[in-house]
Amino acid sequence: MEGRVLNQAVIAASRPRAVAVLVRTFRDIDLAEDMFQEACVRAVEKWGVEGRPRDPLAWLIRVGRNAGLDQMRRRKHMAPVGVDQVLETMTFDDDREAEIAAAIDQAEYKDDVLRLMFMCCQPELSSADQLALALKVVVGFSVAEIARAFVVSPGAMEQRITRAKKRAGAVATHLDLPTPAERAARLSAVSTMVYLLFNEGYSAGGGNEHIRLALCEEAIRLSRLLLDLFPGQGEVAGLLALCLLQHSRHRARLDDEGGLIAFDQQDRRLWDRDLISEGLVLVEKALRKGRPGALQIQATIAAVHSAAETAAATDWAEIDRLYQALEITRPSPVVTLNRAVAVSKVAGPEAALEMIAPLEEALKQYQPIHSTRGAFLEDYGDHAAAAAAFSRAIEMAPTAAEKAYLSNRLTVLQKKIA
């Protein structure tokens, strides 16, 4: 059972790079997705018997590419135009997968995920449709996961993705790398994609793992590539800083059994000080440009948390001020919900409850509002209402770890009621 779960995790982590390579090879988004899925099916069958290959990513690319070529031959099509010679001439033997991976890097496949993200940001699509398409194609999120990220119903998101795919269909046949000017115009959407990828790793939207380290690391890798491309963009520096500062806590977020540890109860000695130092430098450099955007503000909030030696030492008033700035820069019910946490620390739970009351209808399908409201109600002393809120949050919890954490809180609360 553990081996199968680990294999599935490895496959999921390999998806962005594998699909990006297959899109570059076939210049067809739907075919690339289908062939990656075919490779996944074969991986589950073969790896469960023979074990994982030395380089799972290279294996998945090889199997997906060969499956695609076979399908195209069956359809009596010519071989795909523009397939790199390094792959055309390669014989893929399992014993040579380390060599294959090196050759893939030499062929600049390491940049294909970022390239595909820019390609998905076609000007013919709205920004929301661009993001939805990229999250589906590049990251492989389910419709439900993408709907959670956008705080809309799965039905509405299904329609959005279908519409985006239809509009992108004509573009898929000529997926060329955007010009420098086009890349600059698409930078904001791509930065948002990368951060949503990081968020899925930081707190998974489903599955057996609450933290998917490979996705966090992939998002950080992409953030570094973006900063190399756009060194003067403060928002890109803010993106990398935000990812680094958040990722610095990953060793303290779960106990030895995989259970969640509340933020204020984490052992801060386990936080990665090297990542924090790098993140703080990036925040400072970005803010010097005098044009703080949403990612820079969020990175600054993470920096305030990182600067506190203990949870009690956190400057919640400063965090409240930063969230007020974020509400102006990028207003949304989720931002206000996050600000309410700071308000609860500064002004008490009653003020926080008043703040989130107008949000409850808009965010009723957003699991964190129920757990957050439950925490405010518990602090306020309304244990019965808090228990009801926690029960709703447990029903919507995306991972087993979060469900267990909330269930433990509910059990403690119910003892107080009894």
C-alpha positions as CSV (number, residue, x, y, z in Angstrom):
1,M,0.0,0.0,0.0
2,E,2.8,2.5,0.9
3,G,4.6,1.7,-2.3
4,R,1.5,2.4,-4.4
5,V,0.8,5.7,-2.6
6,L,4.4,6.8,-3.1
7,N,4.3,5.8,-6.8
8,Q,1.2,8.0,-7.2
9,A,2.9,10.9,-5.5
10,V,5.9,10.6,-7.7
11,I,3.7,10.5,-10.8
12,A,1.8,13.6,-9.7
13,A,5.0,15.5,-9.0
14,S,6.3,14.6,-12.4
15,R,3.3,15.8,-14.3
16,P,4.2,19.5,-14.9
17,R,7.6,18.7,-16.6
18,A,6.4,15.5,-18.4
19,V,3.3,17.2,-19.9
20,A,5.3,20.3,-20.8
21,V,7.8,18.1,-22.7
22,L,5.0,16.2,-24.5
23,V,3.3,19.4,-25.5
24,R,6.6,20.7,-26.9
25,T,7.0,17.4,-28.7
26,F,3.5,17.0,-30.2
27,R,2.4,20.7,-30.2
28,D,-1.0,19.4,-29.2
29,I,-2.3,20.0,-25.7
30,D,-5.0,17.3,-25.7
31,L,-2.7,14.7,-27.2
32,A,0.0,15.5,-24.6
33,E,-2.5,15.2,-21.7
34,D,-3.8,11.9,-23.1
35,M,-0.4,10.4,-23.6
36,F,0.7,11.4,-20.1
37,Q,-2.3,9.7,-18.7
38,E,-1.4,6.6,-20.8
39,A,2.1,6.7,-19.3
40,C,0.6,6.9,-15.8
41,V,-1.6,3.8,-16.3
42,R,1.5,1.9,-17.5
43,A,3.5,3.2,-14.6
44,V,1.0,2.0,-12.0
45,E,1.0,-1.4,-13.7
46,K,4.7,-1.8,-14.2
47,W,6.2,0.0,-11.1
48,G,4.0,-2.0,-8.8
49,V,5.6,-5.2,-10.0
50,E,9.2,-4.2,-11.0
51,G,9.7,-1.1,-8.8
52,R,10.2,2.5,-9.8
53,P,12.9,3.3,-12.4
54,R,15.9,5.3,-11.5
55,D,14.5,8.4,-13.1
56,P,10.6,8.3,-13.1
57,L,10.3,11.6,-15.0
58,A,12.4,10.3,-17.9
59,W,10.5,7.0,-17.9
60,L,7.1,8.8,-18.1
61,I,8.3,11.1,-20.9
62,R,9.7,8.2,-22.9
63,V,6.5,6.1,-22.5
64,G,4.2,9.0,-23.2
65,R,6.1,10.1,-26.3
66,N,6.2,6.6,-27.7
67,A,2.5,6.1,-27.0
68,G,1.8,9.4,-28.9
69,L,4.0,8.4,-31.8
70,D,2.2,5.0,-32.0
71,Q,-1.2,6.7,-32.0
72,M,-0.2,9.2,-34.7
73,R,1.1,6.4,-36.9
74,R,-2.1,4.5,-36.4
75,R,-3.9,7.6,-37.6
76,K,-1.6,7.7,-40.6
77,H,-0.1,11.0,-39.7
78,M,3.4,12.1,-40.3
79,A,5.8,12.2,-37.3
80,P,5.4,15.5,-35.3
81,V,7.1,18.5,-36.8
82,G,9.9,20.0,-34.7
83,V,10.6,17.0,-32.4
84,D,14.0,17.6,-30.9
85,Q,16.8,15.5,-32.4
86,V,18.0,14.5,-29.0
87,L,14.7,12.5,-28.6
88,E,14.4,11.4,-32.2
89,T,17.7,9.5,-32.0
90,M,17.5,8.2,-28.5
91,T,16.9,4.6,-27.6
92,F,15.2,4.6,-24.2
93,D,16.5,1.7,-22.1
94,D,15.7,1.6,-18.4
95,D,19.5,1.2,-17.7
96,R,20.2,4.6,-19.4
97,E,17.7,6.8,-17.6
98,A,20.2,8.9,-15.8
99,E,21.9,9.7,-19.2
100,I,18.4,10.4,-20.6
101,A,17.6,12.9,-17.9
102,A,20.9,14.7,-18.5
103,A,20.2,14.8,-22.2
104,I,16.8,16.2,-21.5
105,D,18.3,19.0,-19.4
106,Q,20.9,19.7,-22.1
107,A,18.0,20.1,-24.6
108,E,16.5,22.8,-22.3
109,Y,13.5,20.7,-21.3
110,K,14.1,22.1,-17.8
111,D,12.4,25.3,-18.9
112,D,9.4,23.7,-20.6
113,V,7.0,24.1,-17.7
114,L,7.5,27.8,-17.7
115,R,7.3,27.9,-21.5
116,L,4.0,26.1,-21.4
117,M,2.6,28.4,-18.7
118,F,3.4,31.4,-20.9
119,M,1.8,29.6,-23.9
120,C,-1.4,29.0,-21.9
121,C,-1.7,32.8,-21.2
122,Q,-3.2,33.5,-24.7
123,P,-4.6,37.0,-25.0
124,E,-7.7,35.5,-26.6
125,L,-8.6,34.2,-23.1
126,S,-9.6,36.1,-20.0
127,S,-7.2,36.0,-17.1
128,A,-9.4,33.7,-15.2
129,D,-9.7,31.3,-18.2
130,Q,-5.9,31.4,-18.7
131,L,-5.3,30.4,-15.1
132,A,-8.0,27.7,-15.2
133,L,-6.5,26.2,-18.4
134,A,-2.9,26.2,-17.1
135,L,-3.9,24.6,-13.8
136,K,-5.7,21.9,-15.6
137,V,-3.1,21.2,-18.3
138,V,0.2,22.0,-16.6
139,V,-0.5,21.1,-13.0
140,G,-3.2,18.5,-13.5
141,F,-5.6,19.9,-10.9
142,S,-9.1,18.4,-10.9
143,V,-12.0,20.6,-11.7
144,A,-13.0,20.5,-8.0
145,E,-9.4,21.6,-6.9
146,I,-9.5,24.5,-9.4
147,A,-12.9,25.5,-8.3
148,R,-11.6,25.7,-4.7
149,A,-8.7,27.9,-5.8
150,F,-11.2,30.3,-7.5
151,V,-13.9,30.0,-4.9
152,V,-16.6,29.0,-7.4
153,S,-18.8,26.0,-7.8
154,P,-17.3,22.9,-9.7
155,G,-20.1,23.3,-12.3
156,A,-19.1,26.8,-13.1
157,M,-15.4,25.9,-13.3
158,E,-16.2,23.0,-15.6
159,Q,-17.9,25.4,-18.0
160,R,-14.9,27.8,-17.8
161,I,-12.4,25.1,-18.5
162,T,-14.4,23.8,-21.4
163,R,-14.7,27.3,-22.9
164,A,-11.0,27.9,-22.4
165,K,-10.0,24.6,-24.1
166,K,-12.3,25.4,-27.1
167,R,-10.8,28.9,-27.5
168,A,-7.2,27.5,-27.1
169,G,-7.8,24.7,-29.6
170,A,-6.8,26.8,-32.6
171,V,-3.8,28.1,-30.7
172,A,-2.6,24.6,-29.7
173,T,-1.6,23.8,-33.3
174,H,1.0,26.6,-33.3
175,L,2.3,26.7,-29.7
176,D,5.2,29.0,-30.2
177,L,7.2,30.6,-27.4
178,P,5.9,34.2,-26.8
179,T,8.1,37.1,-27.8
180,P,9.7,39.1,-24.9
181,A,7.0,41.7,-25.2
182,E,4.3,39.0,-25.0
183,R,6.0,37.4,-22.0
184,A,6.0,40.7,-20.2
185,A,2.3,41.2,-20.8
186,R,1.6,37.7,-19.5
187,L,3.9,37.9,-16.5
188,S,1.2,38.6,-13.9
189,A,-0.9,35.6,-14.9
190,V,2.1,33.3,-15.0
191,S,3.2,34.5,-11.5
192,T,-0.3,33.7,-10.2
193,M,-0.1,30.3,-11.7
194,V,3.2,29.5,-10.1
195,Y,1.9,30.6,-6.7
196,L,-1.2,28.5,-7.1
197,L,1.1,25.6,-7.9
198,F,3.0,26.3,-4.7
199,N,-0.2,26.5,-2.7
200,E,-1.3,23.1,-3.9
201,G,2.0,21.8,-2.6
202,Y,1.9,23.8,0.6
203,S,-1.6,22.6,1.5
204,A,-2.9,19.9,-0.9
205,G,-6.4,20.1,-2.2
206,G,-6.9,16.4,-1.8
207,G,-5.1,13.0,-1.6
208,N,-3.1,11.3,1.1
209,E,-0.4,14.0,1.5
210,H,-1.1,17.3,3.2
211,I,2.2,18.7,2.0
212,R,3.5,17.9,-1.4
213,L,7.1,19.0,-1.2
214,A,7.9,18.2,-4.8
215,L,5.3,20.7,-6.0
216,C,6.6,23.4,-3.6
217,E,10.1,22.9,-4.9
218,E,8.9,23.0,-8.5
219,A,7.2,26.3,-7.8
220,I,10.3,27.7,-6.3
221,R,12.3,26.5,-9.3
222,L,9.9,28.2,-11.6
223,S,10.0,31.4,-9.5
224,R,13.8,31.5,-9.8
225,L,13.5,31.1,-13.6
226,L,11.0,33.9,-13.7
227,L,13.3,36.1,-11.7
228,D,16.2,35.3,-14.1
229,L,13.9,36.4,-17.0
230,F,12.6,39.5,-15.3
231,P,15.2,40.6,-12.7
232,G,13.7,44.1,-12.4
233,Q,10.2,43.0,-11.6
234,G,9.4,43.5,-7.9
235,E,6.4,41.2,-8.1
236,V,8.5,38.3,-9.3
237,A,10.9,38.9,-6.5
238,G,7.9,39.0,-4.2
239,L,6.7,35.7,-5.6
240,L,10.0,33.9,-4.9
241,A,10.3,35.5,-1.5
242,L,6.7,34.4,-0.6
243,C,7.4,30.8,-1.7
244,L,10.7,30.6,0.2
245,L,9.3,32.1,3.4
246,Q,6.3,29.8,3.4
247,H,8.3,26.8,2.5
248,S,10.8,27.5,5.3
249,R,8.3,26.1,7.8
250,H,7.6,22.7,6.2
251,R,9.6,20.7,8.7
252,A,7.6,22.1,11.6
253,R,4.1,21.8,10.1
254,L,3.6,18.0,10.6
255,D,4.4,15.7,13.6
256,D,6.1,12.3,13.3
257,E,2.8,10.7,12.4
258,G,1.9,13.2,9.7
259,G,-0.5,15.1,11.9
260,L,-1.0,18.8,11.5
261,I,0.7,21.2,14.0
262,A,-1.1,24.5,14.5
263,F,1.0,27.5,13.4
264,D,1.2,29.0,16.8
265,Q,2.4,25.6,18.2
266,Q,5.2,25.0,15.7
267,D,8.8,24.5,16.9
268,R,10.3,27.5,15.2
269,R,13.8,26.0,15.6
270,L,12.8,23.7,12.8
271,W,12.2,26.6,10.4
272,D,14.8,26.8,7.6
273,R,16.8,30.0,8.4
274,D,18.6,29.9,5.1
275,L,15.3,30.1,3.2
276,I,14.1,32.8,5.6
277,S,17.3,34.9,5.1
278,E,17.0,34.7,1.3
279,G,13.3,35.5,1.4
280,L,13.9,38.6,3.6
281,V,16.6,39.9,1.3
282,L,14.3,39.5,-1.7
283,V,11.4,41.3,0.1
284,E,13.6,44.2,1.0
285,K,15.0,44.6,-2.5
286,A,11.5,44.3,-4.0
287,L,10.0,47.0,-1.7
288,R,12.8,49.4,-2.5
289,K,11.3,49.7,-6.0
290,G,8.3,51.5,-4.4
291,R,5.6,49.7,-6.4
292,P,4.4,47.0,-3.9
293,G,2.0,44.6,-5.6
294,A,-0.1,41.8,-4.0
295,L,2.7,39.2,-4.0
296,Q,5.1,41.6,-2.4
297,I,2.6,42.5,0.3
298,Q,1.9,38.8,1.0
299,A,5.7,38.2,1.2
300,T,6.0,41.0,3.7
301,I,3.3,39.4,5.8
302,A,5.2,36.1,5.7
303,A,8.4,38.1,6.6
304,V,6.7,39.5,9.7
305,H,5.8,36.0,10.8
306,S,9.3,34.8,10.2
307,A,10.8,37.7,12.3
308,A,8.9,36.6,15.4
309,E,10.9,34.3,17.6
310,T,7.7,33.1,19.2
311,A,4.0,33.1,18.3
312,A,3.3,35.5,21.1
313,A,5.9,37.9,19.7
314,T,4.1,38.2,16.4
315,D,3.3,41.8,15.4
316,W,-0.3,41.3,14.6
317,A,-1.1,45.0,14.3
318,E,1.5,45.3,11.5
319,I,0.0,42.2,9.8
320,D,-3.5,43.8,10.0
321,R,-2.1,46.9,8.3
322,L,-0.5,44.9,5.6
323,Y,-3.8,43.0,5.0
324,Q,-5.6,46.3,4.7
325,A,-3.1,47.3,2.0
326,L,-3.7,43.9,0.3
327,E,-7.5,44.5,0.4
328,I,-6.9,47.7,-1.6
329,T,-4.4,46.1,-4.0
330,R,-6.2,42.9,-4.6
331,P,-9.6,42.9,-2.9
332,S,-11.3,39.6,-2.3
333,P,-13.4,37.8,0.3
334,V,-10.4,35.5,1.0
335,V,-8.1,38.4,1.7
336,T,-10.6,39.8,4.2
337,L,-11.0,36.4,5.8
338,N,-7.2,36.3,6.3
339,R,-7.2,39.8,7.7
340,A,-9.9,38.8,10.2
341,V,-7.4,36.4,11.8
342,A,-5.1,39.4,12.5
343,V,-8.1,41.4,13.7
344,S,-9.0,38.7,16.2
345,K,-5.5,38.9,17.7
346,V,-5.6,42.7,17.9
347,A,-9.3,43.5,18.7
348,G,-10.7,40.2,19.8
349,P,-12.9,37.5,18.4
350,E,-16.1,39.5,18.4
351,A,-14.6,42.1,16.0
352,A,-13.4,39.3,13.8
353,L,-16.8,37.6,13.7
354,E,-18.4,40.9,12.7
355,M,-15.8,41.2,9.9
356,I,-16.5,37.8,8.4
357,A,-20.3,37.8,8.7
358,P,-20.8,39.5,5.3
359,L,-18.4,36.9,3.7
360,E,-20.3,33.8,4.8
361,E,-22.6,33.5,1.8
362,A,-19.9,34.2,-0.8
363,L,-17.5,31.7,0.9
364,K,-19.9,29.0,2.0
365,Q,-18.1,26.5,-0.3
366,Y,-14.7,27.6,1.0
367,Q,-13.6,25.3,3.7
368,P,-11.3,27.7,5.7
369,I,-14.1,30.1,6.5
370,H,-15.8,27.4,8.6
371,S,-12.7,26.4,10.5
372,T,-11.7,30.0,11.0
373,R,-15.2,31.0,12.2
374,G,-15.2,28.0,14.5
375,A,-11.9,29.2,16.1
376,F,-13.4,32.7,16.5
377,L,-16.5,31.3,18.1
378,E,-14.5,29.1,20.4
379,D,-12.5,32.1,21.6
380,Y,-15.7,34.1,22.0
381,G,-17.1,31.4,24.2
382,D,-20.0,30.2,22.0
383,H,-18.9,26.5,22.1
384,A,-22.1,25.1,20.5
385,A,-21.9,27.3,17.5
386,A,-18.1,26.7,17.3
387,A,-18.8,22.9,17.2
388,A,-21.2,23.3,14.4
389,A,-18.7,25.3,12.4
390,F,-16.0,22.8,13.0
391,S,-18.3,20.0,12.0
392,R,-18.9,21.7,8.6
393,A,-15.2,22.3,8.2
394,I,-14.5,18.6,8.8
395,E,-17.0,17.6,6.1
396,M,-15.2,19.8,3.6
397,A,-11.6,19.0,4.7
398,P,-9.5,18.1,1.6
399,T,-6.9,15.9,3.3
400,A,-6.9,13.2,6.0
401,A,-4.4,15.3,8.1
402,E,-6.7,18.3,8.1
403,K,-9.7,16.2,8.9
404,A,-7.9,14.6,11.8
405,Y,-6.7,18.0,13.1
406,L,-10.2,19.5,13.0
407,S,-11.7,16.4,14.5
408,N,-9.4,16.6,17.5
409,R,-10.3,20.2,18.0
410,L,-14.0,19.3,17.9
411,T,-13.6,16.5,20.4
412,V,-11.9,18.9,22.9
413,L,-14.7,21.4,22.3
414,Q,-17.4,18.8,22.8
415,K,-15.9,18.0,26.2
416,K,-16.2,21.6,27.2
417,I,-19.9,21.6,26.2
418,A,-20.6,18.4,28.1
